[in-house]
Amino acid sequence: MSIYLDYLAEIESRKIQGLAPKPIDDGGLVFEIIAIIRDAGSEHRADALKFFIYNTLPGTTSAAAVKAGFLKQIILGDAVVPEITPAFALELLSHMKGGPSVEVLLDIALGDAPAIAALAGEVLKTQVFLYDADMHRLSEAFGAGNAIARDILESYAKAEFFTKLPEVEDEIEVVTFIAGEGDISTDLLSPGNQAHSRSDRELHGQCMISPEAQQAIVALKAQHPGKRVMLIAEKGTMGVGSSRMSGVNNVALWTGKQQSPYVPFVNYAPVVAGTNGISPIFATTVDVTGGIGINLKNWVKQTGPDGNPILNNDGNPVLEEKFSVETGTVLKIDVRNKKLRGEDGAELVDIASSFTPQKMEFMKAGSSYAIVFGKKLQTFAARTLGVEPVPVFAANKEITVEGQGLTAVEKIFNRNAVGVTPGKVLHAGSDVRVKVNIVGSQDTTGLMTAQELEAMAATVISPLVDGAYQSGCHTASVWDKKAQANIPKLMSFMNNFGLITARDPKGAYHPMTDVIHKVLNDITVDDWAIIIGGDSHTRMSKGVAFGADSGTVALALATGEATMPIPQSVKVTFKGKMQPHMDFRDVVHATQAQMLQQCGGENVFQGRIIEVHIGTLLADQAFTFTDWTAEMKAKASICISDDETLIGSLEIAKARIQIMIDKGMDNAAGTLANLIAKADTRIAEIRLGEKPALSPDDNAKYFAEIVVDLDVIDEPMIADPDVNNPDVSKRYTHDTIRPVSYYGGTKKVDLGFIGSCMVHKGDMKILAQMLKNIEAAEGKVEFKAPLVVAPPTYNIVDELKAEGDWEILQKYSGFEFDDENPKAASRTEYENILYLERPGCNLCMGNQEKAAKGDTVLATSTRLFQGRVVEDSANKKGESLLASTPVVVLSTILGRTPSADEYKAAVDGIDLTKFAPPKAA
């Protein structure tokens, strides 16, 4: 009973935190619980029964396997538990989703006890998470004339597992809760600094928004029984920043429905809304849980007599309130007519986009991947029976516009589409199942992805996936007790599942903490690929990449597929000449600023593909643009390269993949070696003229076309969180882009950070050269603010060492990471020195390292959300301004932002990232 007694001790420690017993995933513990249940005289028996019935996790956990085995004994009469009848045991199996439970149900249904077999068959008819081995057993039994197998298959062919579910209500009453004004970052719903607890759903739920907000939500539910709480981003977009499945889980935990009475703290069907709708990647996460995401449009732009928006002194549109959604407002979601109505029934806004046929299916099934698996199961059953599947599911929307060419993303989706009408060419707006080529899982969501894989009973990666990687970058900076407890377990699971992993569970190769986006950018070896990754910055410069929640990542790993509409595209081209003193990061920021200027303040990038014609930059440098498109609120981005540039990028990718192989990171399937072979094939296609680099058709249609004028970019650009803007909704967005001269060379900088996915090897070389130049001019290098440097990958460190730049950085540093003795605690104080940190996300992630509270940070990273890089102090708001590497370096030397002239002098003679617009064909 040692494991059980340890569990009881853990329960007592959780009581102090106000937590219930932790759900059980350990088969050894369930063995001991079963032994106690068998002992009629045990003082622990009543509790053991509760733990077994209500607190054991389903799916493919070792606990689920032991539980399913014992339930089988009860059903067959080999064990007797008065509290668990055979009928109840079958009910418990029906809630275990798959894996061992389906195996047990098949054993019984295909066994030689007809009465029990028929009952097990009825339960199987409700299950969708069957895999190839399960389907093979059914197919074989059917071929052998088994009547139960035929009955099950006939039910599957009719999709009764779906049709017999309750329909979505015609009307849903909600009560509003405003989570905040302006854009709501998923950091508010699931803070990065609490990433370690995401797989412990009840514990993690305590970090959503604030304890006061949680209490207010509970109070609203008590005041409005029968109504659901709708979480709102007032005057903003809900869920910007990242997909953050843990954020949706938290919202569902506080406001949603319990998925099963026998599975604790797994809720579904949250209702979220925003004045400007839901961020695209977060919307996908809402779909995964069968939730509802609503675009309120409750604030609209005031227009003048000319029909154009009226702008305020800052050049922003003036908004007026169309209807109120203040906290406590009762609204009605008219599902039948797809309208949002007031309590009195008056129509407020059309919400048809929230209730497409596909989304309605997700809501009915309780998740999007139940639909994916269900469709696969129906197809299998119909094929086995030799019949046509009964039309049950909403037909994919297939939009074809005669005479209209294809954008780049339309070409990629058409190439990878699954199950569409043969020969049909699809345009934007079509709903498509697509093959996924590359999948990425990162370490602060990976534990949840592992849980999702267990819950959907998946045990091995789909053979359709060309390559998949599990990173260690988000927990790289501090090897603390939380990381030591979580990361090895995660790496072992993912390695066994078939991913290339940053850490080797066997210890054969050195732990890699390379930033995941950089690794995915390298292992993507096809510009026609589709990439899915568990992070919003899954934005490759080859192919089209989509940031996704842990559930969608799990689904891509398990099935090799994803389902989504083909997005509209915005075309971005360039004109003019880039000034020699400008860094390409400034072009990225200027693109956002010029887009807003050209579009009257409307962000036309939001929810769309940015097709950027930037083909003269190699993948590393081009990634600086595609990576930032997450901050532009784009759905994804595509980089249009010319042939020679793409070949150069693929050669770099091959070399880096080979380094991974040389380090011993390839697996038994030869995943990495196969990627090199695919890259060679793609290079040959380009050189032979068989298949040039991806480009759109000349007559493709775009939602908008933006032309960026390089001639007007004359000084560095800074993305400013504008923390003191009197309009709260304008704070912490990425849309406030200012020239460095705005600050008059006087804004104090408390800390600088060079790192994250936004930098590449060239940034490290710029840093080294600036330090040499400053010493040459001043006789020494003296920092007036700390400078934290985290190279993105070990390859970059190795290359810098070979080229002599790392030696320069070492010369000026006061701290250098030591992989043999990694930091065990986060740094709380900084000196005015250069810190050479371990490769990884570091400050950008916000879950380990932080700037001091109230600091003004100037960083090359991507995140400026409140509390992410720096938290507020009692008397000053923390602010994270984002800029290029040379601006950050100079600011830490000066202790303030530089003037435009100081900047130009500091970078004179330094080889900054060069870019010239591609020549017209």
C-alpha positions, 0 to 999 in steps of 0.5 A: 500500500506504499503508493496508496499511502503516498497518494493520501499524503499528497491529498493532504498537501493539496487540501492546504491549497484548496485542491481536490485529490489529483486525478490518477494516471499511475497504473501502480496506484490503481493496482493498489486501489483495486486490492483495497476494493477487494478487501471488504474490511479495509478502512480505505475501501470507500475512498478507494472506490471513489478514486477508482470510479471518479478519479482515474484518467481515461485513454491510454494512461497506465491507470486506464489500462489497469482500470479497464482490465478490472472492469472486464473481470467484473463484466465477465463475473471473474470479480464481484464488486457490489457497488459496480455491477456489470452494467455499471462497469460497461458504463464506466468503459464507455467514458474511457474514450479508447485504447485499453477500454476499446480493447476490453469492449472488443474482447467482450463483444467478439467473445463467446458470451452472446448476451454480454457480447451484445451489451458490449457491442451497444457500448462500442457503437458510441465510441469513436477513438478506434485505431487501425488495430481495433478496426482490423479486429472488427474487420476480421470478425466480420469476415468470419461471420460474427453478427455482433461485428456486423451490427457494430459496423452497420451502426458505424456506417450510419454514424450513429455515434454522432446522430444519436447525440443530443442536438445543440440547443436552439437557444442558449442564455448567457450572462456576460463577464468582461475579462478586460478591455482591449485585446485579451492575451491568452497569458491572462487566461493561462499565464506563462509563468504557471506553465508547469501546472498546465497538466494539473487542470484544477491547480492551473485553473487557479491562475486564470485572470485573478482570484477575484475574477474567479469568485465573480464568475462563481457568483454570476453562475449562482445568480443566474442558474441555467445560464452560461457565463460568456467571457468577453474582451471588451473593445478588443480581440479575445485570445491574442498571442497564442493558441494556449489550450490551457487558456481554453481549459481554464475558461471551460473549467470555470464556465463550461460543462463537465465532459464526464461525471467520471473524469474530474476537471475536464470541461468543455463548451466554453463561450467566449467573445470579443468586440473584434472577435476571437484570435484565429489560432485561439478560435481553433482551440475553442473549436477543439473543445466544442465551444462557441466563439462570438464576434460581438461588433458592439463598438463600431467606427464613427463615420463622417459625411464622406463615409470615411472613419472619423479619426482622433488626434492619434490617428485611430478611429473613434468608436461608438457603442452599439450595445452594452455587454457590461458584466452581468448582462443577460443575452440570448444566443439564438442558435437556430437563426444565428443571432445574438439577442438581448434579454428582450429578444431584440437582435443585436448582431448576426453571428452566423460565422460562429455557427457554420455547419462544421462548428455545429458538429463540433459543438454537438460532438463535444470536440472537433477531433471527435468529428475527425475520428468519427468520419474516419470510422464511418469511412472504414465501416462503409468500406468494410461492409461494401456500402456507401457511407450514409450522408450524416456530416456537413458536406465540406464547403467547396468553393470554386471561382471560374477563371480565378487563379490561386494564391500561394495558400490556395495552391498548398491546400489544394495539393494537400487536400484529403477527401475533396471532389476529384478534380475540383479546384478550391478557393478561399472559404472552402473547408478542407481536410489536409495532410500535415507534413511537419508537427511541432510540440513545445515543452510548456504545452507538450504535457497537455499534448501528451494528455490529449494523445492518451485521451484519444488513445493514440500510441504512435505517430501517424505515418503520414507525418514527414517529421515531428519535433518535441522541444525543450526551449520554453523551459531552457533557462532554469533547470529547476525542480518543476522542469526536472519533474516534467521535462524528462517524462515529456521527452520519454513519452514523445520519443516513444511516440515517434517524435525527434526529441530535444532530450534523449531519454536514454542520455545518448546525446546532449540535451538540446534547448534550441528554440522550436521555431528555428528547428521547425524552420530547418526541418521544413524542407518543402515550400508546399508543406503544411506545418502544425505547431503548439505555439503561435509562432509556428510561422515558417519561411517555407510552406505554410505553418499554423500555430495550434493548441495542444489538442490540434497538435495531438490530432495532427500527430495521431492522424497526420491531418488537420481540418480548417477553412482555406483562409483569405490572403493579403499580398505584401510587396515592397518598393524602393530601397532599404537604407544601409543603416536600417535593420530588417526588423525595422522593415517588419515593424514598418510593414505593420505601421504602413498597413494600418495607415493604408487601411484607415486603422483597420488591421486587414492582416487579422485572421488572414494569410500574409503572402509576403513577396520577400524572396531574396532573403534566405530562410533565417532572415525571412523568418524574422518577417513570418515570425512577427505575423503572429503579432500582426494577428494573421492566421499564418504567413507564406514567404514567396522565394525565388528559385535560387534563394529557396535552394540556398535555404534548403541547403542550409536546412540539410546541413543543420538536419545532418548536424542533428543526425551526427549528434545522434538525434535521429530515430529508428524510422530514420525521420531526419535522414528521410527529410534530407532525402526530401530536400534533395528531391525538392532541390532537383525539381527546382533545378530541372525546372519541373516544379519551381519555387511556390508562387501564386497565379498572376490572376489570384485574388486577394482580400487586400494588397499592401505595398511597403515603401522602403524609401520612407523607413529612415530610422529604427522602429519600436513596437511600444505597449503604450502602457499609459494610453488613456484608452485602455483598449490601446494598451499592450497591442502590437499596433503602436509602432514608433520611430526611435526619435519619438523618445527624444533619446531620453527614455530610460532603459532598465534591461535589454534582451537579445534572443527569442525566435526573432533573432538569427546568427546575423544578430549575434554577429551584429552584437559582436561587431558593435561591442568591438566598435564601441571598445575601439571608439571609447577604449572600453565597453561599459553597460549602463543597463544589463544585457541578456543574450540568449542565442536561439540554437546551439548550432549558432553558438558553434558557428559563432565559436568557429568564426571567432564571434563567440570569443568576443561575446565571452570577452565582454560578458559577466556570465556564461551559461554552463550546460554541465551545471545549469541554473537551478533558480531564476535570476531575480537581480541583474547587474549592468553586465552582459549575460550569455544565457543558454539557447532557448526562449528565456525572457520572451516566454515569461515562465522562468526568467523575468525582468525586475518588476516595473522595469522598462525592457527593450527586447528583440523578442515578440511579446509585449503583453502585460506581465509577460517579460516584466510585471508591474511594480507597486508604483510603475508599470512594467513595459516591454518595448520591441526593437532591432538588435542594434537598437537594443545593444546601443540602449544598454550601453547608453542606459536609454533609447538612442537618438537617430543620429547616435544610432546611425553613428553606432551602426556605421560600417556594420553589415546589417541584414540586407534586403532588396525587393525581388525583381519583377518577372 
